[in-house]
């Protein structure tokens, strides 16, 4: 994979970078560039998830769940104060895995979208 393409994706964790490289290694240079351009708009940075979790302690709990397309959990966190702060604390500890799981789904959705466009 072209290293310049990976530079387009800012703030990649090592685990996510390896995942993306393995996912698109068999694609052509143009397909890889298309994937990266589409994926960078969908992915969530783990720092953004961390900041929204901290905001949950002082105001609106559950923003991180809305950002990761877990709408039901976001509503539950909002109305229960982050499940009485316990869920918010758990999310604080696991914020990188929350972001990585969402980004994996976003990567697979991007590949699926690319395949449907090419047919």
N, C-alpha and C positions, 0 to 999 in steps of 0.2 A: 504494500500500500504506500502511496505517495506521502511522505512526511509533511508536505505542505498542506495536504487535506486535513491531517490531524491538527495542524496549527489553527485551522479555521474553527475548530471546536474548542472553545476556551474552557479552562478549569476542569478538564477531564481528570477523574481519578484513575489510577493505574488499572484497577479492575474493569472500569468502564471502557478504557482505551483498548485493553486486550479483547474485551467482548466485541467491540465495534470492529476491530481489525479482523477477528475471526469470522465475523458475520458477513463482511463484504470482501473477503480476500479473493473470491472467485469471480468477482465482477470486473468489468473493464474500467479503465480510467474515467471515462465519461459517466458510467453508471455510479462509480464511487463518488464522483463529484456531485452528481444529482442527489445521491443519498445523503451526503454530508450537508448539503444546502437545505434539504427538507428536514433532516433530523435536528439540525441546530435550532430550528424554530420551535420544535416540539419538546425538546429535552428540558429538564429542570436542574438547575445548579444546586448542589447540596448546601451551599452557603445561603441561598434563598430559602430553602426549607428550614435551615437552622434559625434564620432571622424571624420567619413567621411563627416558629414554635415559641421563641422568646416573647414575641408579641402576644401569644396566647396566655402567658402568665399575667400580663398587665391589662388585657382587654378582651379581644375577640379570639377566643379559643377555637381551634379547628381550621384555621386558614390553610395550614399545611396539607390537610386532608382534602380540601377543595382543590388545591393546586395539583394534587396527585390523582385527581379524578375519583376520589373516594367520597362522593357527595353525601351518602348516608352517614358515614362516620363523621364527616364535617358537621352535619346538622346535629348529630348526637353530641359531639364535643362542644358545640356552641351552646346547646341548651343545658348541658350538665357541667359546664365549666371545665371542659377537658377531662370529663369523668372524674370530677373532684380533684383535678390536677394530676391524678395518677397516670392517666393516659398521656397527658402532655409531658410528664417526666419520662415515661417510657419512650415517647417519640423523640425527646431530647437526646436520649442515649442512642437511639437507633436512627438518627436522621440521615446518615449516609446510606443505610440500607433502604429507607423509604425512597430516597432520590434514585438509587440504583434500580430498584424494582420498577419504578415508574418509567425510567429511561429505557429499561429493557422492553417494556410494553410499547413504548413510543418507537423504538427501533424496529420491532416486528411489524407494527402498523405501517411504518414508512416503507419497509420492504414489500409488504402486501400492496400498498398503494402504487408502488413502482411497477409491480408485476401486473396489476390491472391496467395501468396506463400502456404497458408494452404489448398488451394483447389486442 
